Amino acid sequence: MKDNLFSIIVFFGISLFFFACSEKKMSTFEKSTFVKGTDTLFYRILYPPDFNPAEKYPLILFLHGAGERGNDNESQLAYVGEFFKEHVNKNNFHSIVVAPQCPKDGYWAAVDFLFDDEGKRSLSFSKDNEPTASLAMVMAMMEDFMAKSWIDQERLYVGGLSMGGMGTFELLARKPDWFAAAFPICGGGDTLSVSDYAGKTALWIFHGREDDVVPVEHSVSMANAFREAGGNVKLTIYPNVGHASWIPAFAEPELMEWILSNRK
């Protein structure tokens, strides 16, 4: 009886040891900042397990929505942190994920919000607008990352939800040669700028049909313009889903594989 009890204790002790070791190898989002002049951009970064700076890795840039703005350097991961950690750590999609945080009074996209007589909101985008201060900092941060030897220049990706979806479309327009693929969720953009990056960037657009915050027509218009310009686009519209279309989007089993399958 004592021998059996001793064996059980040893077994569980060894199991806990290997579990602890495996947990140590799990990558987590590290807090960091990017500074340019007097401006600071908070961001979180996820490295793949066993990161080796002598190798090259794809980089995924994620832009959060308006509700996650601030300076806690945490809120931007509210809807995506577990998705990326799960895939990078457990599913061997070894990549680097960067998630900046927009300040409370900032915005990723240069967009005008218009209201009709009944108070219904619509969005207006223009390729002639200057980038917002927040997006300008993201572009500067990306240039800094792209200069690093361990970033694969042919495998840069960008995606985001709501405000971040708008920022994704605008970033594609401003830097049409950067990204191999993009995944804007419940966003919108300037259809006239699509020709600048169609044919260069693969696109998978997501939206909820019942979205009353950012109308689904914005994603439909961008997909149609992209297709007409000869681009490779997938459009997924979820029936009976409102603004939170990022929930089914991040449940798409092929999303991460699709992102990383594209290259310049």
Buried (B, 14 or more C-beta within 10 A) or exposed (E): EEEEEEEEEEEEEEEEEEEEEEEEEEBEBEEBEBEEEEEEBBBBBBBBBEEEEEEBBBBBBBBBBBEBBBEEBBBBBEBBBEBBBEBBBEEEBBBBBBBBBBBEEBBBBBBEEEEEEEEEEBBEBEBEBEBBBBBBBBBBBBEEBEEEEBBBBEBBBBBBBBBBBBBBBBBBBBBBEBBBBBBBBBBBBBBEBBBBBBEBBBBBBBBBEEBEEBBBEBBBBBBBBBBEBEBBBEBBBBEEBEBBBBEBBBEBEEBBEBBBEBBB
